[in-house]
């Protein structure tokens, strides 16, 4: 069985994430969408909320499952017998960082990393940028799956953000 993992913080998951996950699902027998936990970072959404959103927005893909992990991604790959890591690349600046990580991961465990260029429509898209624009009242509905957009708007309203000044 050909297995891959699509790791990320997914805070929140964007249409760009969905695009990469869907494309990976067409290439592998099983794809795990892994929410990587960084206890030193405080996200807008807790890990369980991200897992719920990812499960919902990938429910149309029968060979995709969601999970979370705290630690080295390659250790997750070894534990779950995953042969490949799939990463989306937006720009050359992504490649510089990701190449070093891919080479280290391969050196540590032999796990391969496959880079997928993002679709041009998503080439500028990041969770951080979406959160920032939404916080200042910008319209990000077209950048997120509907369920994610609804949760983002609700979360920002709870915090008093997301309204034009």
Residue frames as a rotation matrix with the C-alpha (Angstrom) as fourth column:
UNK 1
0.583 0.812 0.000 0.00
0.812 -0.583 0.000 0.00
0.000 0.000 -1.000 0.00
UNK 2
-0.450 -0.683 0.575 1.35
0.660 -0.688 -0.301 3.41
0.601 0.245 0.761 -0.98
UNK 3
0.533 0.602 -0.595 0.89
0.845 -0.349 0.404 5.79
0.036 -0.718 -0.695 1.94
UNK 4
-0.425 -0.623 0.656 1.64
0.514 -0.763 -0.392 9.47
0.745 0.171 0.645 2.34
UNK 5
0.067 0.391 -0.918 1.23
0.936 -0.344 -0.078 12.14
-0.346 -0.854 -0.389 4.97
UNK 6
0.000 0.002 1.000 0.29
0.471 -0.882 0.002 15.78
0.882 0.471 -0.001 4.40
UNK 7
-0.164 -0.131 -0.978 1.55
0.986 -0.058 -0.158 17.56
-0.036 -0.990 0.139 7.52
UNK 8
-0.412 -0.037 0.910 0.73
0.261 -0.962 0.079 21.07
0.873 0.270 0.406 8.67
UNK 9
-0.982 0.138 -0.128 -0.66
0.078 -0.323 -0.943 23.25
-0.171 -0.936 0.306 11.40
UNK 10
-0.527 0.823 0.210 -3.95
0.586 0.174 0.792 23.76
0.615 0.540 -0.574 9.50
UNK 11
-0.230 0.394 -0.890 -4.90
0.866 -0.334 -0.371 26.76
-0.443 -0.856 -0.265 11.64
UNK 12
0.239 0.801 0.549 -7.26
-0.425 0.595 -0.682 27.08
-0.873 -0.070 0.483 9.80
UNK 13
-0.374 -0.278 0.885 -7.36
0.599 0.656 0.460 24.71
-0.708 0.702 -0.079 6.80
UNK 14
-0.218 0.216 -0.952 -7.62
-0.534 -0.843 -0.069 26.65
-0.817 0.493 0.299 3.52
UNK 15
0.858 0.498 -0.127 -8.69
-0.335 0.354 -0.873 25.87
-0.390 0.791 0.471 -0.03
UNK 16
0.230 -0.871 -0.435 -4.97
-0.887 -0.003 -0.462 25.56
0.401 0.492 -0.772 -0.80
UNK 17
-0.558 -0.372 0.742 -4.67
-0.711 0.676 -0.195 22.76
-0.429 -0.636 -0.642 1.75
UNK 18
0.326 0.786 0.525 -7.71
-0.280 0.610 -0.741 21.00
-0.903 0.094 0.419 0.30
UNK 19
0.752 -0.089 -0.653 -6.22
-0.657 -0.031 -0.753 21.21
0.046 0.996 -0.082 -3.20
UNK 20
-0.297 -0.945 -0.135 -2.96
-0.896 0.324 -0.304 19.54
0.332 0.031 -0.943 -2.13
UNK 21
-0.483 0.179 0.857 -4.79
-0.520 0.729 -0.445 16.87
-0.705 -0.661 -0.259 -0.10
UNK 22
0.623 0.780 0.061 -7.14
-0.369 0.362 -0.856 16.04
-0.690 0.511 0.513 -3.00
UNK 23
0.547 -0.485 -0.683 -4.25
-0.763 0.047 -0.644 15.78
0.344 0.873 -0.345 -5.45
UNK 24
-0.571 -0.757 0.317 -2.26
-0.819 0.502 -0.278 13.57
0.051 -0.419 -0.907 -3.05
UNK 25
-0.094 0.634 0.767 -5.33
-0.475 0.649 -0.595 11.36
-0.875 -0.420 0.240 -2.56
UNK 26
0.825 0.395 -0.405 -5.31
-0.519 0.246 -0.818 10.72
-0.224 0.885 0.408 -6.31
UNK 27
0.221 -0.859 -0.461 -1.71
-0.752 0.152 -0.642 9.48
0.622 0.489 -0.612 -6.16
UNK 28
-0.803 -0.557 0.211 -1.64
-0.533 0.514 -0.672 7.36
0.266 -0.652 -0.710 -3.00
UNK 29
-0.407 0.634 -0.657 -3.69
0.370 0.772 0.517 4.49
0.835 -0.032 -0.549 -1.61
UNK 30
0.517 0.525 -0.676 -3.93
0.841 -0.162 0.517 6.26
0.162 -0.836 -0.525 1.74
UNK 31
-0.298 -0.541 0.786 -3.24
0.234 -0.840 -0.490 9.85
0.925 0.038 0.377 2.76
UNK 32
0.166 0.261 -0.951 -3.00
0.986 -0.016 0.168 10.96
0.029 -0.965 -0.260 6.36
UNK 33
0.232 -0.043 0.972 -3.60
0.094 -0.993 -0.067 14.63
0.968 0.107 -0.226 7.03
UNK 34
0.081 -0.332 -0.940 -1.50
0.941 0.336 -0.037 15.19
0.328 -0.881 0.340 10.14
UNK 35
0.783 0.138 0.607 -2.01
-0.080 -0.944 0.319 18.22
0.617 -0.298 -0.728 12.34
UNK 36
-0.122 -0.917 -0.380 1.41
0.608 0.233 -0.759 18.83
0.785 -0.323 0.529 13.79
UNK 37
0.855 0.465 -0.230 1.27
0.429 -0.384 0.818 19.97
0.292 -0.798 -0.528 17.41
UNK 38
-0.330 -0.898 0.291 3.61
0.443 -0.419 -0.793 22.70
0.834 -0.133 0.536 18.57
UNK 39
0.296 0.521 -0.801 2.93
0.930 0.033 0.365 23.30
0.216 -0.853 -0.475 22.26
UNK 40
-0.519 -0.552 -0.653 4.89
0.684 -0.726 0.070 26.56
-0.513 -0.410 0.754 22.18
UNK 41
-0.954 0.258 0.155 2.45
-0.072 -0.697 0.713 28.08
0.292 0.669 0.683 19.67
UNK 42
-0.502 0.863 -0.053 -1.07
0.189 0.050 -0.981 29.13
-0.844 -0.502 -0.189 20.54
UNK 43
-0.881 0.210 0.424 -3.38
0.444 0.058 0.894 28.62
0.163 0.976 -0.144 17.59
UNK 44
-0.646 0.752 0.131 -6.68
-0.731 -0.659 0.176 30.28
0.219 0.018 0.976 16.84
UNK 45
0.543 0.789 -0.287 -8.25
-0.686 0.614 0.390 26.81
0.484 -0.015 0.875 16.84
UNK 46
0.065 -0.478 0.876 -7.33
-0.773 0.531 0.347 24.00
-0.631 -0.700 -0.335 19.23
UNK 47
-0.831 -0.530 -0.171 -6.08
-0.518 0.623 0.587 20.76
-0.205 0.576 -0.792 17.69
UNK 48
-0.609 0.657 0.445 -9.40
0.462 0.750 -0.474 18.93
-0.645 -0.082 -0.760 18.13
UNK 49
0.368 0.742 -0.560 -11.22
-0.082 -0.574 -0.815 21.71
-0.926 0.346 -0.151 16.25
UNK 50
-0.169 -0.521 -0.837 -8.72
-0.915 -0.234 0.330 21.50
-0.367 0.821 -0.437 13.38
UNK 51
-0.946 -0.159 0.281 -9.15
-0.091 0.967 0.239 17.72
-0.310 0.201 -0.929 13.25
UNK 52
-0.141 0.977 0.158 -12.95
0.426 0.205 -0.881 18.13
-0.894 -0.057 -0.445 13.11
UNK 53
0.404 0.274 -0.873 -12.76
-0.531 -0.706 -0.468 20.67
-0.744 0.653 -0.140 10.29
UNK 54
-0.519 -0.689 -0.506 -10.28
-0.827 0.254 0.502 18.53
-0.217 0.679 -0.701 8.33
UNK 55
-0.796 0.292 0.531 -12.41
0.227 0.956 -0.185 15.41
-0.562 -0.027 -0.827 8.76
UNK 56
0.228 0.963 -0.147 -15.43
0.242 -0.202 -0.949 17.29
-0.943 0.181 -0.279 7.44
UNK 57
0.454 -0.035 -0.890 -13.70
-0.686 -0.651 -0.324 18.91
-0.568 0.758 -0.320 4.45
UNK 58
-0.595 -0.661 -0.458 -12.03
-0.804 0.481 0.349 15.64
-0.010 0.576 -0.817 3.39
UNK 59
-0.236 0.565 0.791 -15.04
-0.380 0.696 -0.610 13.39
-0.895 -0.444 0.050 3.98
UNK 60
0.753 0.517 -0.408 -15.53
-0.547 0.146 -0.824 13.08
-0.366 0.844 0.393 0.21
UNK 61
0.091 -0.817 -0.569 -12.12
-0.814 0.268 -0.515 11.37
0.574 0.510 -0.641 -0.04
UNK 62
0.902 0.429 -0.050 -12.45
-0.325 0.751 0.575 7.76
0.284 -0.502 0.817 1.18
UNK 63
0.516 -0.772 -0.370 -8.68
0.661 0.634 -0.401 7.17
0.545 -0.038 0.838 1.29
UNK 64
-0.334 -0.584 0.740 -7.96
-0.088 -0.763 -0.641 10.18
0.939 -0.279 0.203 3.52
UNK 65
0.522 0.436 -0.733 -7.88
0.734 0.207 0.647 10.16
0.434 -0.876 -0.212 7.30
UNK 66
0.347 -0.372 0.861 -6.90
-0.343 -0.905 -0.253 12.84
0.873 -0.207 -0.441 9.80
UNK 67
0.524 -0.307 -0.795 -4.62
0.785 0.537 0.310 12.53
0.332 -0.786 0.522 12.80
UNK 68
0.828 -0.355 0.434 -2.39
-0.432 -0.898 0.088 14.65
0.359 -0.260 -0.896 15.01
UNK 69
0.543 -0.736 -0.406 1.20
0.727 0.653 -0.212 14.26
0.421 -0.180 0.889 16.16
UNK 70
0.888 -0.414 0.200 3.61
-0.458 -0.774 0.437 15.91
-0.026 -0.480 -0.877 18.55
UNK 71
0.317 -0.850 0.420 7.23
0.056 0.459 0.887 15.19
-0.947 -0.258 0.193 17.70
UNK 72
-0.623 -0.641 -0.450 9.27
-0.453 -0.174 0.874 14.51
-0.638 0.748 -0.182 14.62
UNK 73
0.331 0.777 -0.536 7.21
-0.891 0.069 -0.449 13.87
-0.311 0.626 0.715 11.51
UNK 74
-0.160 -0.455 -0.876 9.55
-0.737 0.646 -0.200 11.08
0.657 0.613 -0.438 10.41
UNK 75
-0.946 -0.093 0.311 8.87
-0.297 0.635 -0.713 9.26
-0.131 -0.767 -0.628 13.68
UNK 76
-0.017 0.998 0.063 5.17
-0.604 0.040 -0.796 9.41
-0.797 -0.051 0.602 12.83
UNK 77
0.306 0.074 -0.949 5.98
-0.931 0.234 -0.281 8.03
0.201 0.969 0.141 9.38
UNK 78
-0.691 -0.634 -0.347 7.98
-0.523 0.770 -0.365 5.16
0.498 -0.070 -0.864 10.84
UNK 79
-0.772 0.422 0.474 5.30
-0.328 0.375 -0.867 4.29
-0.544 -0.825 -0.151 13.42
UNK 80
0.220 0.975 0.012 2.56
-0.360 0.092 -0.928 4.23
-0.907 0.200 0.372 10.76
UNK 81
-0.255 -0.438 0.862 4.62
0.562 0.658 0.501 2.75
-0.787 0.612 0.078 7.90
UNK 82
0.854 0.482 -0.195 4.25
0.183 -0.630 -0.755 5.85
-0.486 0.609 -0.626 5.73
UNK 83
0.189 -0.821 0.538 6.72
0.921 0.338 0.193 6.11
-0.340 0.460 0.820 2.85
UNK 84
-0.452 -0.326 0.830 6.20
0.740 -0.657 0.146 9.68
0.498 0.680 0.538 1.67
UNK 85
-0.231 0.325 -0.917 5.59
0.561 -0.726 -0.398 13.21
-0.795 -0.606 -0.015 2.88
UNK 86
-0.082 0.271 0.959 3.63
0.932 -0.321 0.170 15.49
0.354 0.908 -0.226 0.53
UNK 87
-0.257 -0.078 -0.963 4.19
0.564 -0.821 -0.084 19.24
-0.784 -0.565 0.255 0.81
UNK 88
0.658 0.471 0.588 2.64
0.752 -0.450 -0.481 22.06
0.038 0.758 -0.651 -1.17
UNK 89
-0.447 -0.832 -0.329 4.98
0.767 -0.545 0.338 24.79
-0.461 -0.102 0.882 -2.36
UNK 90
0.668 0.709 -0.226 3.76
0.535 -0.669 -0.515 28.32
-0.516 0.223 -0.827 -3.01
UNK 91
0.912 -0.404 -0.076 7.00
-0.386 -0.779 -0.495 30.10
0.141 0.480 -0.866 -3.86
UNK 92
0.319 -0.886 -0.336 10.74
0.058 0.372 -0.926 29.62
0.946 0.276 0.170 -4.19
UNK 93
-0.295 -0.402 0.867 11.13
-0.799 -0.394 -0.455 30.80
0.524 -0.826 -0.205 -0.58
UNK 94
0.650 0.554 0.520 9.09
-0.733 0.639 0.236 27.75
-0.202 -0.534 0.821 0.53
UNK 95
0.858 -0.303 -0.415 11.42
-0.010 0.797 -0.604 25.50
0.514 0.522 0.680 -1.45
UNK 96
-0.071 -0.958 0.279 14.60
-0.444 -0.220 -0.869 26.70
0.893 -0.185 -0.409 0.28
UNK 97
-0.248 0.054 0.967 13.27
-0.967 0.041 -0.250 25.80
-0.054 -0.998 0.042 3.72
UNK 98
0.677 0.668 0.309 11.41
-0.649 0.740 -0.176 22.64
-0.346 -0.081 0.935 2.70
UNK 99
0.608 -0.528 -0.593 14.36
-0.303 0.535 -0.788 21.19
0.733 0.659 0.165 0.76
UNK 100
-0.458 -0.807 0.372 16.57
-0.657 0.025 -0.754 21.26
0.599 -0.590 -0.541 3.85
UNK 101
-0.098 0.514 0.852 13.84
-0.894 0.330 -0.302 19.59
-0.437 -0.792 0.427 5.89
UNK 102
0.848 0.440 -0.296 13.25
-0.530 0.717 -0.453 16.96
0.012 0.541 0.841 3.19
UNK 103
0.205 -0.863 -0.461 16.95
-0.372 0.367 -0.852 16.13
0.905 0.347 -0.246 3.03
UNK 104
-0.593 -0.368 0.716 17.16
-0.785 0.064 -0.616 15.81
0.181 -0.927 -0.327 6.82
UNK 105
0.296 0.802 0.520 14.06
-0.827 0.487 -0.280 13.61
-0.477 -0.347 0.807 6.94
UNK 106
0.818 -0.035 -0.574 15.44
-0.395 0.691 -0.605 11.36
0.418 0.722 0.551 4.22
UNK 107
-0.202 -0.978 -0.057 18.81
-0.496 0.152 -0.855 11.14
0.845 -0.144 -0.515 5.96
UNK 108
-0.437 0.075 0.896 17.15
-0.892 0.093 -0.443 10.21
-0.117 -0.993 0.026 9.26
UNK 109
-0.142 0.561 0.815 14.74
-0.371 0.734 -0.570 7.54
-0.918 -0.383 0.104 8.04
UNK 110
-0.893 -0.206 0.400 14.69
0.268 0.469 0.841 7.21
-0.361 0.859 -0.364 4.26
UNK 111
0.151 0.989 0.002 11.24
0.692 -0.105 -0.714 8.80
-0.706 0.109 -0.700 4.02
UNK 112
-0.657 -0.327 0.679 10.86
0.745 -0.414 0.522 10.68
0.111 0.850 0.516 0.74
UNK 113
-0.198 0.592 -0.781 9.30
0.243 -0.743 -0.624 14.11
-0.950 -0.314 0.003 0.38
UNK 114
-0.368 0.198 0.908 7.28
0.928 0.012 0.373 15.04
0.063 0.980 -0.188 -2.68
UNK 115
-0.665 0.105 -0.739 6.72
0.115 -0.964 -0.240 18.70
-0.738 -0.245 0.629 -3.49
UNK 116
-0.084 0.717 0.692 3.54
0.995 0.103 0.014 19.78
-0.062 0.690 -0.722 -5.25
UNK 117
-0.973 -0.159 0.165 3.28
0.177 -0.979 0.100 23.27
0.145 0.127 0.981 -6.65
UNK 118
-0.405 0.875 -0.264 0.12
0.303 -0.144 -0.942 24.96
-0.863 -0.461 -0.207 -5.51
UNK 119
0.142 0.556 0.819 -2.49
0.990 -0.077 -0.119 25.86
-0.004 0.827 -0.562 -8.05
UNK 120
-0.664 -0.464 0.587 -1.92
0.530 -0.845 -0.069 29.43
0.528 0.265 0.807 -9.27
UNK 121
0.187 0.833 0.520 -5.21
0.010 -0.531 0.847 30.52
0.982 -0.153 -0.107 -7.69
UNK 122
0.944 0.177 -0.280 -3.81
0.249 0.179 0.952 29.48
0.218 -0.968 0.125 -4.27
UNK 123
0.243 -0.970 0.008 -0.20
0.656 0.158 -0.738 30.56
0.714 0.185 0.675 -4.71
UNK 124
-0.386 -0.354 0.852 -0.46
-0.250 -0.849 -0.466 33.43
0.888 -0.393 0.239 -2.20
UNK 125
0.492 0.851 0.180 -2.65
-0.435 0.061 0.898 31.63
0.754 -0.521 0.400 0.32
UNK 126
-0.670 -0.593 -0.448 -1.56
0.132 0.498 -0.857 30.87
0.731 -0.633 -0.255 3.87
UNK 127
0.155 0.726 -0.670 -3.48
0.858 0.238 0.456 30.28
0.491 -0.645 -0.586 7.09
UNK 128
-0.378 -0.393 -0.838 -1.64
0.805 -0.587 -0.088 33.18
-0.457 -0.708 0.538 8.73
UNK 129
-0.998 -0.012 0.060 -2.58
0.043 -0.822 0.568 35.59
0.042 0.569 0.821 5.97
UNK 130
-0.307 0.950 -0.054 -6.21
0.343 0.164 0.925 34.47
0.888 0.266 -0.376 6.00
UNK 131
0.129 0.330 -0.935 -6.43
0.987 0.045 0.152 35.00
0.092 -0.943 -0.320 9.76
UNK 132
-0.676 -0.465 -0.572 -4.85
0.542 -0.839 0.041 38.44
-0.499 -0.283 0.819 9.51
UNK 133
-0.902 0.376 0.212 -7.14
-0.032 -0.548 0.836 39.62
0.430 0.747 0.506 6.70
UNK 134
-0.059 0.940 -0.337 -10.22
0.525 0.316 0.790 38.23
0.849 -0.130 -0.512 8.45
UNK 135
-0.210 -0.095 -0.973 -9.21
0.967 -0.164 -0.193 39.85
-0.142 -0.982 0.126 11.75
UNK 136
-0.804 -0.152 -0.576 -9.36
0.136 -0.988 0.070 43.26
-0.580 -0.022 0.815 10.09
UNK 137
0.009 0.976 -0.216 -12.71
-0.193 -0.211 -0.958 42.60
-0.981 0.050 0.187 8.44
UNK 138
-0.520 -0.250 -0.817 -11.51
-0.830 -0.081 0.552 41.46
-0.204 0.965 -0.166 5.01
UNK 139
0.601 0.799 0.005 -13.59
-0.747 0.564 -0.354 38.97
-0.285 0.209 0.935 3.04
UNK 140
-0.561 -0.828 0.003 -11.89
-0.798 0.542 0.261 35.55
-0.218 0.144 -0.965 3.03
UNK 141
0.286 0.792 0.539 -14.96
-0.561 0.594 -0.576 33.42
-0.777 -0.138 0.614 2.25
UNK 142
0.869 0.075 -0.488 -13.61
-0.483 0.339 -0.808 32.45
0.105 0.938 0.331 -1.18
UNK 143
-0.046 -0.991 -0.129 -10.31
-0.804 0.114 -0.584 31.24
0.593 0.077 -0.802 0.36
UNK 144
-0.782 -0.172 0.599 -11.75
-0.579 0.557 -0.596 28.69
-0.231 -0.813 -0.535 2.79
UNK 145
-0.713 0.636 -0.295 -14.11
0.418 0.724 0.550 25.72
0.563 0.269 -0.782 2.70
UNK 146
-0.025 0.801 0.598 -17.54
-0.190 -0.592 0.784 26.95
0.981 -0.094 0.167 3.88
UNK 147
0.737 0.318 -0.596 -17.44
0.455 0.418 0.786 25.08
0.499 -0.851 0.163 7.22
UNK 148
-0.186 -0.888 -0.421 -14.04
0.981 -0.141 -0.137 26.59
0.062 -0.439 0.897 8.00
UNK 149
-0.651 -0.002 0.759 -15.19
0.208 -0.962 0.176 30.07
0.730 0.272 0.627 7.03
UNK 150
0.417 0.898 0.143 -18.22
-0.012 -0.152 0.988 29.77
0.909 -0.414 -0.052 9.33
UNK 151
0.621 -0.238 -0.747 -16.05
0.768 0.371 0.522 28.70
0.153 -0.898 0.413 12.26
UNK 152
-0.491 -0.863 0.116 -13.47
0.837 -0.504 -0.211 31.42
0.241 -0.006 0.971 11.58
UNK 153
-0.347 0.450 0.823 -16.09
-0.026 -0.882 0.471 34.17
0.938 0.141 0.318 11.52
UNK 154
0.722 0.656 -0.221 -17.63
0.148 0.167 0.975 32.84
0.676 -0.737 0.023 14.72
UNK 155
0.301 -0.693 -0.655 -14.27
0.952 0.263 0.159 32.58
0.062 -0.671 0.739 16.49
UNK 156
-0.681 -0.585 0.440 -13.26
0.587 -0.796 -0.149 36.10
0.438 0.157 0.885 15.49
UNK 157
0.039 0.785 0.618 -16.63
-0.117 -0.611 0.783 37.49
0.992 -0.103 0.068 16.59
UNK 158
0.749 0.202 -0.631 -16.17
0.522 0.406 0.750 35.80
0.408 -0.891 0.199 19.99
UNK 159
-0.060 -0.887 -0.458 -12.81
0.989 -0.117 0.096 37.51
-0.138 -0.447 0.884 20.35
UNK 160
0.495 0.335 -0.802 -14.13
0.311 -0.930 -0.197 40.90
-0.812 -0.152 -0.564 19.18
UNK 161
-0.596 -0.722 -0.352 -12.04
-0.172 -0.314 0.934 40.81
-0.784 0.617 0.063 15.99
UNK 162
-0.663 0.232 0.711 -13.15
0.686 0.570 0.453 40.56
-0.300 0.788 -0.537 12.40
UNK 163
0.534 0.844 -0.056 -15.07
0.760 -0.508 -0.406 43.78
-0.371 0.174 -0.912 12.19
UNK 164
0.041 -0.507 0.861 -14.01
0.747 -0.557 -0.363 46.67
0.664 0.658 0.356 9.96
UNK 165
-0.219 -0.177 -0.960 -12.71
0.876 -0.469 -0.113 49.65
-0.431 -0.865 0.258 11.93
